[in-house]
Amino acid sequence: MNMPKGTSITFFERERIESFLRMKKKKTWIAEKLGRDYSVIKREIRRNSSPHLPYVAIRAEAYAERRKKNTNKRKLENGKTRN
């Protein structure tokens, strides 16, 4: 049961990723349980954690919302679009 292409990861899925990581499960196992491709899970974990801060679902959700808001914003300069 794989998800359709382009489907965003939900907060529920992020919570499950966090709990599975706390249980020391492998990314391939997590991907299989969530019905997602391994690369999607790997990218999600890499983008929303660091060597010093572990993956946390609520923080990952906030980062994702911020990224979503910042996409395709036009850069305006004196009322005209900048080239």
C-alpha positions in Angstrom: 0.0 0.0 0.0 2.3 2.8 -1.2 1.1 6.4 -1.0 0.5 8.3 -4.3 3.4 10.5 -5.5 3.4 14.0 -4.1 1.5 13.2 -1.0 2.9 15.1 2.0 3.9 13.4 5.2 1.2 14.0 7.8 1.7 14.9 11.4 0.5 11.5 12.5 3.2 9.9 10.2 5.8 12.2 11.7 4.8 11.1 15.2 5.1 7.5 14.2 8.5 8.1 12.7 9.6 9.7 15.9 8.4 6.8 18.0 9.9 4.2 15.7 13.3 6.0 15.8 13.1 6.0 19.6 12.6 2.2 19.4 15.8 2.1 17.2 14.0 0.8 14.1 15.7 1.0 10.7 14.5 3.5 8.1 13.6 0.7 5.7 11.4 -0.9 8.4 9.8 2.4 9.1 9.1 3.0 5.4 7.6 -0.4 5.0 5.3 0.2 8.1 4.1 3.6 6.8 3.7 2.5 3.2 6.2 5.1 2.0 9.3 4.8 -0.1 12.6 4.5 1.9 14.0 7.7 0.3 11.0 9.7 1.5 11.6 8.6 5.1 15.4 9.1 4.8 14.9 12.6 3.4 12.3 13.5 6.1 14.7 12.5 8.9 17.7 14.1 7.4 15.9 17.5 6.8 14.4 17.7 10.3 17.1 16.5 12.6 20.8 17.1 13.1 23.7 15.4 14.9 23.0 17.4 18.0 19.1 17.4 17.9 17.2 14.1 17.3 14.1 13.9 15.1 11.1 15.4 16.9 7.7 15.3 15.2 6.4 18.6 16.4 9.5 20.4 15.3 9.5 18.6 12.0 5.9 19.7 11.4 6.8 23.3 12.2 9.8 23.2 9.7 7.6 21.7 7.0 4.9 24.4 7.5 7.5 27.1 7.3 8.9 25.6 4.1 5.4 25.3 2.6 4.7 29.0 3.3 8.0 30.2 1.8 7.6 28.5 -1.6 6.9 30.5 -4.7 6.9 33.9 -3.0 7.5 36.6 -5.5 10.3 38.9 -4.6 9.0 42.5 -5.0 11.2 45.5 -5.4 9.5 48.9 -5.7 6.2 47.2 -6.8 7.7 45.4 -9.7 8.8 41.8 -9.9 12.5 41.4 -9.8 14.3 39.5 -12.6 
